[in-house]
């Protein structure tokens, strides 16, 4: 798409966030027009001073955007722009939703029923049981929503795995670029999510480093993609509570499981309920009542067939080498195929996510 470079570029301009970027696009009449506009005209736009106008006029960000565009095409990464017809309609109603986001997978982001499930990284057996029972019961009662979470340790990964176990598509929202998976221990689950009709989603560029502040920012996507958010287990402070507050700001329903008064792992949930920022959740019937879900009229989501995208030349070369050799390291692949180590690493990750390669102890890899 010719204007993709501008759609990516506007998100790279220092000092311009998603809200201001949308104002600029509306004022100029299009994303490409923003970069074509004269500096003195840009300075007249409310909130755009000389510094931001100069940053736009220099167009230095387009070089970085061009690099990202090449990465997207090379690795078959999907993207969605906020003015596209298929942009998630739930996100469209959020003022700070991303101008553009990137994803790997085949999920329908506008499916009628989508639920976010979040909670502490230090989940207890009580929290994991509640999470599993919730997803199981949603399926037993014939609702079959898409499950959204953040692929983190604890409740997040429990929610994803419960969805996969019930053959539900699930969306993992990443707090980093799509060229890596964090934590690495969840790479197999990430691969299964894509293979089973779900998606990995992020609004960060491919080379964005892992930074704790980025995980706070990604929470707005977890809240914005869904009809409601369930907090399974949370301490007095934590990312799950941030997600709940964001969901409230979007006028989305929030549910929380209660816990014992003496249990610090449930202190955050109890406070959400006490302060009326979340509805008490004791069973799926509570969700049905507040969301006006009629069990008799809900249809099952069809299980999407496994889709393997066409392999790039680099992926074909790496996979062919691994099939010809019992196993290999990144260094050996780089030397034998005359490919940079960084390129080999990304290629192996793509092949892992597609289910063609598995990682072995000692940083070795093997064709499946």
C-alpha positions, 0 to 999 in steps of 0.5 A: 500500500503506497501510503503505508510508509506515512501511516507508520511514520506519523506514529514515529514523530517525537512528541506526537501521540495517537490522539494528536496524530489523528487530529493532524490527519483530520486537519490536513485531510489525510496521513500523507498530506500531513507530511506534504503540508508546509511548516507555517501551516502546521504551526497553526494547528492547535497543539503543534508548535514550531518544534513539532512542525519542524520535526514533521517537515524534516521527514526523518521518521520516514526512513525508519518507517520504510525499514519497518514497512520492509520488515512487515512485507518480508515477514508477512505481518498484518497491520490495521490502520484506524481509518480502515474498514476492518479496524476493530470497531471497539478500538475505534471508539477509544480516543487513544487507540493506536493509529496503526497496529501490527499482528500475526494471525487470522483472528476476526477482531470484530467478532461479536463477543470478546472478553479480556482476562487479566490478573497478577503474575504471581497467580495462586492455585485459587486464581488459576482455578478461577480462570480455568473454570471461567473459560470452561463455563463460558464454553459450556454455556455456549458463548465461546468468546475470543479471549484477550490477555497479555501473554505474561506469567500468571493469570495471563498465560493461564487465560490463553492456555484455557482458551486453547484447551477449549479451542477458542481463538485468543489474542495475545497483546504484546508490550514489545515488537512482534519480532520477539516473544517475552517471556521466552518461556511462552514462545510455544504458546504464542506459536499455538495461538497463531496456529489455532486461529488467534493472533499476536498483536502490538502497536510497537515497531519490530525493533522496540526493546523490552521496557516495563513502561511499554507493558503499561501502555499495551494495557489500553489495547487489552481493555479496548479490544474487548466488550468487558474485562475480568480481573481474576486475581490482583494485589493492591497494585498491579497492571491488571488494575491499570487495565481495569481503570482503562476499561472503566474510562472506555465505559466498558464493563469490568468484573472482579472475582472476590477473595478472602479479606486476609489474602493480599493476592485478592486485595486489588480485586476486593478494592475494585468491588468495594469502590464500585469500579468492578462488578462482583463476579461469582459465576458466568450468570453474572456476566450474562446478566450485565452483558445481556447475553442470551444463552439460547441465541448464542452460536458457537464460533467456528474453529478456524483451520490451521493456516501456514503462510507462504515461506520467505526465501530466508525461511525456506533456506533455514528450514531446508538446512534444518531438515538436512541436519539433525539440529543446528545452532544460530551461529552454525546457520548464520555461517552456513547460509551466510546470513546475519545472526539477527536475520537468522534469529527473526527467521527462526522465531517466525518458523517457530510461530508457524510450527515448523521449527522447535527450540531445543536446550542449549540454544539449538533448533530442530525442524518439526 
